[in-house]
Amino acid sequence: MLVPELTRQYDEAFQQFDVLVMPTMPFVATTLTAADAPIEEYVHSALNMLANTAPFDLTGHPATSIPAGLADGLPVAMMIVAPRFKDALALRVAQAYETARGTFPTPPGV
């Protein structure tokens, strides 16, 4: 019952807005989990990163993620979500942003 309700609520939002723009991740970039860390730590880290993107895997709303800048020298991305079956709209908005924004800054040390 949760997925149909979530889908309905996002569909309602698209009656007022052409697209939704939000952070791709709910936090800025962090250091990677250590190679010798327990598997539970990897899973926890991965699941935390999915909090903003996973709902759209369930509802079928197309979304794309593009570089948006740097925060404290680390990359930040923004997600553009479009109404269901309007994949091209999300891509057009992403392309327009990238064209207007220009080249993405290279993080220090890369």
C-alpha positions in Angstrom: 0.0 0.0 0.0 2.9 2.4 0.6 4.1 2.4 -3.1 0.8 3.4 -4.6 0.3 6.2 -2.0 3.9 7.4 -2.6 3.3 7.4 -6.3 0.0 9.3 -5.9 1.7 12.0 -3.8 4.5 12.5 -6.2 1.9 12.6 -9.1 0.0 15.3 -7.2 3.2 17.4 -6.8 3.7 17.2 -10.6 0.3 18.9 -11.0 2.0 22.0 -9.6 5.6 21.6 -10.8 7.1 20.6 -14.1 10.1 18.8 -12.3 11.3 18.3 -8.8 14.9 19.3 -8.0 16.6 18.0 -4.9 20.0 16.7 -3.6 20.9 13.3 -5.0 22.2 12.3 -1.6 20.9 13.4 1.8 24.4 14.5 2.9 27.6 15.8 1.4 30.3 13.4 0.2 32.1 11.5 2.9 35.2 9.3 2.9 34.8 5.8 1.6 34.3 2.9 3.9 37.7 1.3 4.7 38.5 -1.8 2.6 38.8 -4.0 5.7 35.6 -2.7 7.3 32.9 -5.2 8.2 30.2 -5.9 5.6 27.6 -4.3 7.8 29.4 -1.0 7.6 29.4 -1.2 3.8 25.7 -2.0 3.7 24.8 0.8 6.2 26.8 3.3 4.1 25.2 2.2 0.9 21.7 2.3 2.2 22.2 5.8 3.6 23.2 7.0 0.2 20.0 5.7 -1.4 17.5 7.6 0.8 16.7 10.3 -1.8 16.9 8.1 -5.0 15.2 4.9 -3.9 11.6 6.3 -3.8 11.7 6.9 -7.5 12.9 3.4 -8.2 9.6 2.4 -6.6 7.3 5.0 -8.1 8.6 4.9 -11.7 9.3 8.6 -11.9 12.3 9.2 -14.1 15.2 10.9 -12.4 18.7 11.9 -13.4 21.6 13.1 -11.3 24.1 15.8 -12.4 27.0 17.6 -10.8 25.9 20.7 -9.0 29.1 22.1 -7.4 31.3 21.6 -4.4 30.7 21.7 -0.7 33.9 22.0 1.4 35.8 20.8 -1.6 33.7 17.7 -2.1 31.3 17.1 -5.0 27.6 17.7 -4.6 25.0 16.4 -7.1 21.4 17.4 -7.8 18.6 15.1 -8.9 16.0 16.2 -11.4 12.8 14.2 -11.2 10.1 14.3 -13.9 6.5 13.0 -14.1 6.1 9.3 -15.0 6.8 8.5 -18.6 8.5 11.9 -19.2 12.1 10.8 -19.1 13.1 13.2 -21.9 11.9 16.1 -19.7 14.3 15.2 -16.9 17.2 14.9 -19.4 16.3 18.2 -21.1 16.3 20.1 -17.8 19.6 18.5 -16.8 21.1 19.5 -20.1 19.8 23.0 -19.8 21.3 23.3 -16.3 24.7 21.9 -17.4 24.7 24.3 -20.4 23.9 27.3 -18.2 26.2 26.3 -15.4 29.3 25.5 -17.5 32.1 23.2 -16.7 31.9 21.3 -13.4 34.8 22.3 -11.1 37.3 19.6 -10.6 37.6 18.7 -6.9 41.0 19.4 -5.3 43.5 16.6 -5.5 41.9 14.9 -8.6 
